[in-house]
Structures are given as structure tokens and as C-alpha cells.
Amino acid sequence: MKRTIVTPAPLAPAALGALRDWLGIASGASAEDAMLTGLLRAALDSCEAFTGVLPLQAGCEERFAPDPGWQALATAPVQAILAVQGQPPSGPRQDLPSAAYAVELGADGSGRVRILAPGGVALFVVRYTAGLAPDWASLPDGLRHGLLRLAAHLYRQRDGDGADPAQPPAAIAALWRPWRGLRLQ
């Protein structure tokens, strides 16, 4: 199932300041700060789509139907699985006892959950923390620089030039490629 971000990663003022510097916008409060922050968030989303790695740590949630097999979490790298909850057909969610499920965190950053005792639960909810770095300053230089370059590129191309928005420019892709995982489909 699809992931939901329940606690977004905080975007440090340093990120906005670095983008302003890159674009040559004077420091201090700017009428464009909201747009620039939105472009940084869009760059983070594009980075995750390209690399398969969530750059900044965030709180995530996924819902699964009862299944006796392992369920892979959609986001990597998983830092911690915080809770596994059961959602009955009617009523509120409840935390499952630890004996009712198993979790696995892989060395590659993957996470999996297996329900051992589903009981009468119609849906399972897994809450976890995922992301490569806890904050902007901790991001690897190549990722951080690529994020700034993409946000600046989006700012400069905001009127549209027909470029493919699904693919980052080649210089940015080169910065992010070391973090791109191999995906078999």
C-alpha cells in the first residue's frame, strides 16, 4: 500500500538560506520564501523518486490488508518501526502486542512486517521513521547540492520550457546517482 508522511521532515532555515544564496536573492525575509520552500520540498520528492531513498527523516505510516506473508515497507532507509496497530472493522486502532507480529530491518535500509496473529483485524497500520539524514546539515554533500541545484532549476523554469519534469537535469542526476538503488520490476 502507499505510504503516508505523518510527520514531515523539518526543513532547516539553512536550506532556504543556501537556496537564496544560490539564486542571488538577498538574505532576510523575502516574499518568495514560501515558494522557495515549496521548491525545496519538490526537490526532496524528486530526489526520493530518482534514488529510491528518502533524503530527510520523516514519520511514515502504511496500511496493509491481513496477509500471512512479509509486507515490505515502501520507503527506505527505515530507521525504526515504531508501532504496528490493528484496525478492526469498526472502532479505533489499537497497538498489537509484540507477539502478534514480526519485523525485519535489512542492512540495505529495507523494512518488512509480518502479521503472526491477525485476529479479527481488517487492516494493519505500520508507523515508522525513515530517511537518510536527520536534518539538512547531515545530508551527504552530493545529495544536498543536487537538491539546491534542482530547486534553483525549478525556480528559473517556473514559467515552463517544455522540459521533462519527471527526470532531473543530467548534472543533478550525476550528483544523486551514487545513492540510486537498483530496482527490479
Residue, then its C-alpha position, 0 to 999 in steps of 0.5 A: m500500500k502507499r505510504t503516508i508522511v505523518t510527520p514531515a521532515p523539518l526543513a532547516p532555515a539553512a536550506l532556504g538560506a543556501l537556496r537564496d544564496w544560490l539564486g542571488i536573492a538577498s538574505g532576510a525575509s523575502a516574499e518568495d520564501a514560501m515558494l522557495t520552500g515549496l521548491l525545496r520540498a519538490a526537490l526532496d520528492s524528486c530526489e526520493a523518486f530518482t534514488g529510491v531513498l528518502p533524503l530527510q527523516a520523516g514519520c511514515e505510516e502504511r496500511f496493509a490488508p491481513d496477509p500471512g506473508w512479509q509486507a515490505l515497507a515502501t520507503a527506505p532507509v527505515q530507521a525504526i518501526l515504531a508501532v504496528q496497530g490493528q484496525p478492526p472493522s469498526g472502532p479505533r486502532q489499537d497497538l498489537p502486542s509484540a507477539a502478534y507480529a514480526v519485523e525485519l530491518g535489512a542492512d540495505g535500509s529495507g523494512r518488512v512486517r509480518i502479521l503472526a496473529p491477525g485476529g479479527v483485524a481488517l487492516f494493519v497500520v505500520r508507523y515508522t521513521a525513515g530517511l537518510a539524514p536527520d536534518w539538512a546539515s547531515l545530508p551527504d554533500g552530493l545529495r544536498h547540492g543536487l537538491l539546491r541545484l534542482a530547486a534553483h532549476l525549478y525556480r528559473q523554469r517556473d514559467g515552463d520550457g517544455a522540459d521533462p519534469a519527471q527526470p532531473p537535469a543530467a548534472i543533478a542526476a550525476l550528483w544523486r546517482p551514487w545513492r540510486g538503488l537498483r530496482l527490479q520490476 
